[in-house]
Amino acid sequence: MFTPITLAVLRWIHDARERAALRRLLEKDDRLLDDMGLTRAEIQDVLSEPGAVNLHERAKAQSRLSLALDGRL
């Protein structure tokens, strides 16, 4: 069983990886983002959330962005 501190560190690592993935999406061409059904504004909106916010939960509101984070797009 994980301790609360271990869980917090694992969540921080997970969120850092998701933020990195979102920043990589911002490097993509607008046409590619459009093909994925994403806009730069959607990605930037999620990135603007404070670090304590669960990015994956926030991205679920924008299902295409959630799929991109999961690597399914």
MMTF fields as JSON, N, C-alpha, C and O atoms, coordinates in Angstrom:
{
  "mmtfVersion": "1.0.0",
  "mmtfProducer": "UNKNOWN",
  "numBonds": 291,
  "numAtoms": 292,
  "numGroups": 73,
  "numChains": 1,
  "numModels": 1,
  "chainsPerModel": [1],
  "groupsPerChain": [73],
  "chainIdList": ["A"],
  "bondAtomList": [4, 2, 8, 6, 12, 10, 16, 14, 20, 18, 24, 22, 28, 26, 32, 30, 36, 34, 40, 38, 44, 42, 48, 46, 52, 50, 56, 54, 60, 58, 64, 62, 68, 66, 72, 70, 76, 74, 80, 78, 84, 82, 88, 86, 92, 90, 96, 94, 100, 98, 104, 102, 108, 106, 112, 110, 116, 114, 120, 118, 124, 122, 128, 126, 132, 130, 136, 134, 140, 138, 144, 142, 148, 146, 152, 150, 156, 154, 160, 158, 164, 162, 168, 166, 172, 170, 176, 174, 180, 178, 184, 182, 188, 186, 192, 190, 196, 194, 200, 198, 204, 202, 208, 206, 212, 210, 216, 214, 220, 218, 224, 222, 228, 226, 232, 230, 236, 234, 240, 238, 244, 242, 248, 246, 252, 250, 256, 254, 260, 258, 264, 262, 268, 266, 272, 270, 276, 274, 280, 278, 284, 282, 288, 286],
  "bondOrderList": [1, 1, 1, 1, 1, 1, 1, 1, 1, 1, 1, 1, 1, 1, 1, 1, 1, 1, 1, 1, 1, 1, 1, 1, 1, 1, 1, 1, 1, 1, 1, 1, 1, 1, 1, 1, 1, 1, 1, 1, 1, 1, 1, 1, 1, 1, 1, 1, 1, 1, 1, 1, 1, 1, 1, 1, 1, 1, 1, 1, 1, 1, 1, 1, 1, 1, 1, 1, 1, 1, 1, 1],
  "groupList": [{"groupName": "MET", "atomNameList": ["N", "CA", "C", "O"], "elementList": ["N", "C", "C", "O"], "formalChargeList": [0, 0, 0, 0], "bondAtomList": [1, 0, 2, 1, 3, 2], "bondOrderList": [1, 1, 2], "singleLetterCode": "M", "chemCompType": "L-PEPTIDE LINKING"}, {"groupName": "PHE", "atomNameList": ["N", "CA", "C", "O"], "elementList": ["N", "C", "C", "O"], "formalChargeList": [0, 0, 0, 0], "bondAtomList": [1, 0, 2, 1, 3, 2], "bondOrderList": [1, 1, 2], "singleLetterCode": "F", "chemCompType": "L-PEPTIDE LINKING"}, {"groupName": "THR", "atomNameList": ["N", "CA", "C", "O"], "elementList": ["N", "C", "C", "O"], "formalChargeList": [0, 0, 0, 0], "bondAtomList": [1, 0, 2, 1, 3, 2], "bondOrderList": [1, 1, 2], "singleLetterCode": "T", "chemCompType": "L-PEPTIDE LINKING"}, {"groupName": "PRO", "atomNameList": ["N", "CA", "C", "O"], "elementList": ["N", "C", "C", "O"], "formalChargeList": [0, 0, 0, 0], "bondAtomList": [1, 0, 2, 1, 3, 2], "bondOrderList": [1, 1, 2], "singleLetterCode": "P", "chemCompType": "L-PEPTIDE LINKING"}, {"groupName": "ILE", "atomNameList": ["N", "CA", "C", "O"], "elementList": ["N", "C", "C", "O"], "formalChargeList": [0, 0, 0, 0], "bondAtomList": [1, 0, 2, 1, 3, 2], "bondOrderList": [1, 1, 2], "singleLetterCode": "I", "chemCompType": "L-PEPTIDE LINKING"}, {"groupName": "LEU", "atomNameList": ["N", "CA", "C", "O"], "elementList": ["N", "C", "C", "O"], "formalChargeList": [0, 0, 0, 0], "bondAtomList": [1, 0, 2, 1, 3, 2], "bondOrderList": [1, 1, 2], "singleLetterCode": "L", "chemCompType": "L-PEPTIDE LINKING"}, {"groupName": "ALA", "atomNameList": ["N", "CA", "C", "O"], "elementList": ["N", "C", "C", "O"], "formalChargeList": [0, 0, 0, 0], "bondAtomList": [1, 0, 2, 1, 3, 2], "bondOrderList": [1, 1, 2], "singleLetterCode": "A", "chemCompType": "L-PEPTIDE LINKING"}, {"groupName": "VAL", "atomNameList": ["N", "CA", "C", "O"], "elementList": ["N", "C", "C", "O"], "formalChargeList": [0, 0, 0, 0], "bondAtomList": [1, 0, 2, 1, 3, 2], "bondOrderList": [1, 1, 2], "singleLetterCode": "V", "chemCompType": "L-PEPTIDE LINKING"}, {"groupName": "ARG", "atomNameList": ["N", "CA", "C", "O"], "elementList": ["N", "C", "C", "O"], "formalChargeList": [0, 0, 0, 0], "bondAtomList": [1, 0, 2, 1, 3, 2], "bondOrderList": [1, 1, 2], "singleLetterCode": "R", "chemCompType": "L-PEPTIDE LINKING"}, {"groupName": "TRP", "atomNameList": ["N", "CA", "C", "O"], "elementList": ["N", "C", "C", "O"], "formalChargeList": [0, 0, 0, 0], "bondAtomList": [1, 0, 2, 1, 3, 2], "bondOrderList": [1, 1, 2], "singleLetterCode": "W", "chemCompType": "L-PEPTIDE LINKING"}, {"groupName": "HIS", "atomNameList": ["N", "CA", "C", "O"], "elementList": ["N", "C", "C", "O"], "formalChargeList": [0, 0, 0, 0], "bondAtomList": [1, 0, 2, 1, 3, 2], "bondOrderList": [1, 1, 2], "singleLetterCode": "H", "chemCompType": "L-PEPTIDE LINKING"}, {"groupName": "ASP", "atomNameList": ["N", "CA", "C", "O"], "elementList": ["N", "C", "C", "O"], "formalChargeList": [0, 0, 0, 0], "bondAtomList": [1, 0, 2, 1, 3, 2], "bondOrderList": [1, 1, 2], "singleLetterCode": "D", "chemCompType": "L-PEPTIDE LINKING"}, {"groupName": "GLU", "atomNameList": ["N", "CA", "C", "O"], "elementList": ["N", "C", "C", "O"], "formalChargeList": [0, 0, 0, 0], "bondAtomList": [1, 0, 2, 1, 3, 2], "bondOrderList": [1, 1, 2], "singleLetterCode": "E", "chemCompType": "L-PEPTIDE LINKING"}, {"groupName": "LYS", "atomNameList": ["N", "CA", "C", "O"], "elementList": ["N", "C", "C", "O"], "formalChargeList": [0, 0, 0, 0], "bondAtomList": [1, 0, 2, 1, 3, 2], "bondOrderList": [1, 1, 2], "singleLetterCode": "K", "chemCompType": "L-PEPTIDE LINKING"}, {"groupName": "GLY", "atomNameList": ["N", "CA", "C", "O"], "elementList": ["N", "C", "C", "O"], "formalChargeList": [0, 0, 0, 0], "bondAtomList": [1, 0, 2, 1, 3, 2], "bondOrderList": [1, 1, 2], "singleLetterCode": "G", "chemCompType": "PEPTIDE LINKING"}, {"groupName": "GLN", "atomNameList": ["N", "CA", "C", "O"], "elementList": ["N", "C", "C", "O"], "formalChargeList": [0, 0, 0, 0], "bondAtomList": [1, 0, 2, 1, 3, 2], "bondOrderList": [1, 1, 2], "singleLetterCode": "Q", "chemCompType": "L-PEPTIDE LINKING"}, {"groupName": "SER", "atomNameList": ["N", "CA", "C", "O"], "elementList": ["N", "C", "C", "O"], "formalChargeList": [0, 0, 0, 0], "bondAtomList": [1, 0, 2, 1, 3, 2], "bondOrderList": [1, 1, 2], "singleLetterCode": "S", "chemCompType": "L-PEPTIDE LINKING"}, {"groupName": "ASN", "atomNameList": ["N", "CA", "C", "O"], "elementList": ["N", "C", "C", "O"], "formalChargeList": [0, 0, 0, 0], "bondAtomList": [1, 0, 2, 1, 3, 2], "bondOrderList": [1, 1, 2], "singleLetterCode": "N", "chemCompType": "L-PEPTIDE LINKING"}],
  "groupTypeList": [0, 1, 2, 3, 4, 2, 5, 6, 7, 5, 8, 9, 4, 10, 11, 6, 8, 12, 8, 6, 6, 5, 8, 8, 5, 5, 12, 13, 11, 11, 8, 5, 5, 11, 11, 0, 14, 5, 2, 8, 6, 12, 4, 15, 11, 7, 5, 16, 12, 3, 14, 6, 7, 17, 5, 10, 12, 8, 6, 13, 6, 15, 16, 8, 5, 16, 5, 6, 5, 11, 14, 8, 5],
  "groupIdList": [1, 2, 3, 4, 5, 6, 7, 8, 9, 10, 11, 12, 13, 14, 15, 16, 17, 18, 19, 20, 21, 22, 23, 24, 25, 26, 27, 28, 29, 30, 31, 32, 33, 34, 35, 36, 37, 38, 39, 40, 41, 42, 43, 44, 45, 46, 47, 48, 49, 50, 51, 52, 53, 54, 55, 56, 57, 58, 59, 60, 61, 62, 63, 64, 65, 66, 67, 68, 69, 70, 71, 72, 73],
  "secStructList": [7, 7, 7, 2, 2, 2, 2, 2, 2, 2, 2, 2, 2, 2, 2, 2, 2, 2, 2, 2, 2, 2, 2, 2, 2, 2, 6, 1, 7, 2, 2, 2, 2, 2, 2, 6, 6, 7, 7, 2, 2, 2, 2, 2, 2, 2, 2, 6, 1, 7, 6, 6, 1, 7, 2, 2, 2, 2, 2, 2, 6, 1, 2, 2, 2, 2, 2, 2, 2, 2, 6, 7, 7],
  "xCoordList": [0.847, 0.0, 0.899, 1.94, 0.476, 1.248, 0.883, -0.264, 1.867, 1.618, 1.042, 1.179, 0.412, -0.113, 0.978, 0.724, 2.169, 3.26, 3.656, 3.878, 3.746, 4.078, 3.018, 3.348, 1.756, 0.671, 0.748, 0.505, 1.081, 1.204, 2.343, 2.207, 3.457, 4.599, 4.237, 4.553, 3.578, 3.164, 2.187, 2.274, 1.262, 0.31, 1.058, 0.736, 2.053, 2.832, 3.584, 3.62, 4.185, 4.904, 3.936, 4.237, 2.789, 1.775, 1.337, 1.264, 1.047, 0.617, 1.717, 1.435, 2.966, 4.092, 4.201, 4.476, 3.985, 4.029, 2.879, 3.064, 1.697, 0.558, 0.779, 0.45, 1.331, 1.624, 2.646, 2.525, 3.64, 4.636, 3.979, 4.301, 3.065, 2.355, 1.519, 1.466, 0.869, 0.069, 0.956, 0.591, 2.112, 3.034, 3.527, 3.716, 3.739, 4.138, 3.018, 3.284, 1.768, 0.652, 0.647, 0.307, 1.019, 1.053, 2.103, 2.027, 3.076, 4.114, 3.629, 4.272, 2.513, 1.991, 1.363, 0.971, 1.279, 0.674, -0.825, -1.469, -1.377, -2.804, -3.685, -4.73, -3.261, -4.067, -4.117, -5.157, -2.989, -2.969, -3.875, -4.626, -3.798, -4.682, -6.137, -6.978, -6.435, -7.802, -8.247, -9.388, -7.352, -7.68, -7.978, -8.774, -7.335, -7.566, -8.801, -9.22, -9.38, -10.552, -10.193, -11.022, -8.956, -8.488, -8.195, -7.942, -8.232, -7.796, -6.704, -6.629, -5.873, -4.835, -5.456, -4.911, -6.597, -7.263, -7.663, -7.51, -8.172, -8.543, -7.331, -7.396, -6.233, -5.019, -4.481, -4.118, -4.434, -3.927, -4.822, -4.343, -6.125, -7.06, -6.743, -6.718, -6.503, -6.179, -4.816, -4.652, -3.84, -2.518, -2.54, -1.668, -3.515, -3.572, -4.074, -3.987, -4.6, -5.09, -3.913, -2.804, -4.142, -3.056, -2.597, -3.346, -1.374, -0.778, -1.537, -1.433, -2.293, -3.012, -4.247, -4.813, -4.669, -5.849, -5.483, -4.442, -6.32, -6.1, -6.356, -7.504, -5.292, -5.414, -6.258, -7.023, -6.125, -6.878, -8.372, -9.165, -8.757, -10.17, -10.64, -11.748, -9.808, -10.156, -10.292, -11.178, -9.406, -9.425, -10.62, -11.047, -11.164, -12.321, -13.498, -14.335, -13.566, -14.622, -14.466, -15.431, -13.268, -12.97, -12.491, -11.287, -13.412, -13.115, -11.987, -11.201, -11.888, -10.814, -9.455, -8.499, -9.363, -8.112, -7.758, -6.586, -8.739, -8.517, -7.98, -7.055, -8.559, -8.078, -6.647, -5.85, -6.317, -4.951, -3.974, -2.886, -4.341, -3.467, -3.276, -2.213, -4.306, -4.227, -3.465, -3.171, -3.145, -2.428, -3.32, -2.835, -4.623, -5.557, -5.9, -6.655, -5.368, -5.596, -4.307, -4.27],
  "yCoordList": [-1.175, 0.0, 1.247, 1.28, 2.247, 3.486, 4.445, 4.505, 5.18, 6.216, 7.446, 7.572, 8.341, 9.565, 10.391, 11.003, 10.406, 11.167, 10.526, 11.225, 9.2, 8.498, 8.763, 9.015, 8.708, 8.98, 10.408, 10.634, 11.363, 12.758, 12.906, 13.62, 12.246, 12.311, 11.665, 12.202, 10.517, 9.856, 10.72, 10.772, 11.399, 12.288, 13.464, 13.878, 14.0, 15.128, 14.701, 15.444, 13.511, 13.003, 12.814, 13.185, 12.243, 12.029, 13.355, 13.485, 14.333, 15.642, 16.328, 16.982, 16.184, 16.781, 16.167, 16.868, 14.873, 14.206, 14.665, 14.87, 14.826, 15.296, 16.729, 17.058, 17.584, 18.957, 18.968, 19.759, 18.103, 18.008, 17.555, 18.069, 16.598, 16.127, 17.25, 17.401, 18.034, 19.157, 20.21, 20.774, 20.475, 21.447, 20.937, 21.725, 19.621, 19.059, 19.223, 19.455, 19.101, 19.318, 20.749, 20.985, 21.7, 23.103, 23.349, 24.344, 22.464, 22.595, 22.112, 22.376, 21.416, 20.843, 21.911, 22.98, 21.595, 22.457, 22.608, 21.673, 23.781, 24.034, 23.034, 22.625, 22.642, 21.682, 20.324, 19.664, 19.906, 18.634, 18.694, 17.758, 19.8, 19.955, 19.931, 19.316, 20.592, 20.602, 19.191, 18.809, 18.415, 17.023, 16.201, 15.262, 16.56, 15.859, 16.385, 15.832, 17.459, 18.055, 18.938, 19.169, 19.438, 20.272, 21.685, 21.919, 22.607, 23.965, 24.342, 23.786, 25.276, 25.763, 26.341, 26.191, 26.999, 27.608, 26.543, 26.759, 25.401, 24.326, 23.821, 23.612, 23.632, 23.128, 24.152, 23.809, 25.408, 26.457, 26.644, 26.967, 26.44, 26.558, 25.521, 25.842, 24.293, 23.244, 23.516, 23.318, 23.967, 24.266, 25.436, 25.534, 26.315, 27.474, 27.126, 27.943, 25.909, 25.468, 25.337, 25.007, 25.59, 25.42, 23.971, 23.053, 23.778, 22.451, 21.456, 20.252, 21.916, 20.997, 20.404, 19.432, 20.977, 20.478, 19.201, 19.142, 18.197, 16.957, 17.239, 17.382, 17.317, 17.682, 16.693, 17.083, 15.424, 14.434, 14.605, 14.493, 14.874, 15.118, 16.375, 16.406, 17.407, 18.662, 18.428, 18.984, 17.603, 17.339, 16.483, 16.524, 15.71, 14.875, 15.719, 15.246, 16.953, 17.856, 18.132, 18.476, 17.98, 18.155, 16.789, 16.534, 15.922, 14.508, 14.281, 13.35, 15.098, 14.922, 15.13, 14.422, 16.089, 16.354, 15.19, 14.834, 14.605, 13.444, 12.275, 11.58, 12.067, 11.004, 11.261, 10.328, 12.519, 12.858, 12.562, 12.043, 12.882, 12.602, 11.11, 10.666, 10.343, 8.886, 8.257, 7.062, 9.053, 8.524, 7.8, 7.05, 8.021, 7.343, 8.166, 7.7, 9.389, 10.199, 10.327, 10.973],
  "zCoordList": [0.0, 0.0, 0.0, 0.656, -0.738, -0.835, 0.292, 0.735, 0.734, 1.735, 1.038, -0.178, 1.763, 1.156, 0.454, -0.584, 1.013, 0.392, -0.931, -1.919, -0.953, -2.194, -3.253, -4.412, -2.867, -3.814, -4.356, -5.542, -3.5, -3.941, -4.935, -5.929, -4.683, -5.612, -6.94, -8.001, -6.884, -8.123, -8.919, -10.146, -8.243, -8.914, -9.549, -10.663, -8.839, -9.367, -10.626, -11.607, -10.608, -11.782, -12.941, -14.075, -12.659, -13.703, -14.319, -15.541, -13.473, -13.969, -14.772, -15.776, -14.337, -15.07, -16.463, -17.437, -16.55, -17.869, -18.756, -19.956, -18.177, -18.968, -19.443, -20.582, -18.587, -19.001, -20.137, -21.073, -20.059, -21.129, -22.434, -23.506, -22.341, -23.54, -24.142, -25.362, -23.294, -23.794, -24.45, -25.482, -23.86, -24.478, -25.826, -26.753, -25.946, -27.246, -28.272, -29.451, -27.825, -28.755, -29.279, -30.438, -28.436, -28.872, -29.944, -30.665, -30.058, -31.079, -32.444, -33.46, -32.471, -33.721, -34.594, -34.125, -35.861, -36.865, -36.596, -36.121, -36.9, -36.686, -37.435, -36.931, -38.638, -39.401, -38.713, -38.705, -38.134, -37.422, -36.194, -35.92, -35.46, -34.297, -34.742, -34.087, -35.849, -36.37, -36.749, -36.488, -37.361, -37.705, -36.452, -36.49, -35.346, -34.084, -33.366, -32.35, -33.901, -33.272, -32.095, -31.214, -32.071, -30.969, -31.442, -32.624, -30.52, -30.813, -29.82, -28.724, -30.206, -29.296, -28.026, -26.932, -28.184, -27.031, -26.007, -24.804, -26.466, -25.547, -24.771, -23.56, -25.482, -24.85, -23.857, -22.732, -24.282, -23.404, -22.19, -21.103, -22.374, -21.256, -20.185, -18.997, -20.595, -19.637, -18.989, -17.785, -19.783, -19.235, -18.261, -17.398, -18.384, -17.501, -16.101, -15.184, -15.941, -14.639, -13.673, -14.093, -12.395, -11.421, -11.351, -11.686, -10.917, -10.871, -10.029, -10.264, -9.061, -8.184, -8.851, -8.351, -9.968, -10.669, -11.419, -12.074, -11.328, -12.055, -13.537, -13.958, -14.313, -15.719, -16.497, -17.379, -16.179, -16.925, -16.691, -17.627, -15.461, -15.17, -15.891, -16.427, -15.906, -16.586, -18.089, -18.738, -18.627, -20.068, -20.47, -21.624, -19.536, -19.868, -20.336, -21.105, -19.881, -20.334, -21.823, -22.506, -22.308, -23.726, -24.22, -24.265, -24.585, -24.808, -25.807, -25.634, -26.838, -27.807, -27.161, -27.479, -26.263, -25.579, -24.661, -24.539, -24.026, -23.178, -24.016, -23.596, -25.188, -26.077, -26.517, -26.618, -26.78, -27.193, -26.063, -26.311, -24.838, -23.705, -23.493, -23.057, -23.803, -23.664, -24.826, -24.801, -25.842, -26.997, -27.986, -28.833, -27.884, -28.788, -30.005, -30.859, -30.122, -31.319, -32.077, -33.125]
}
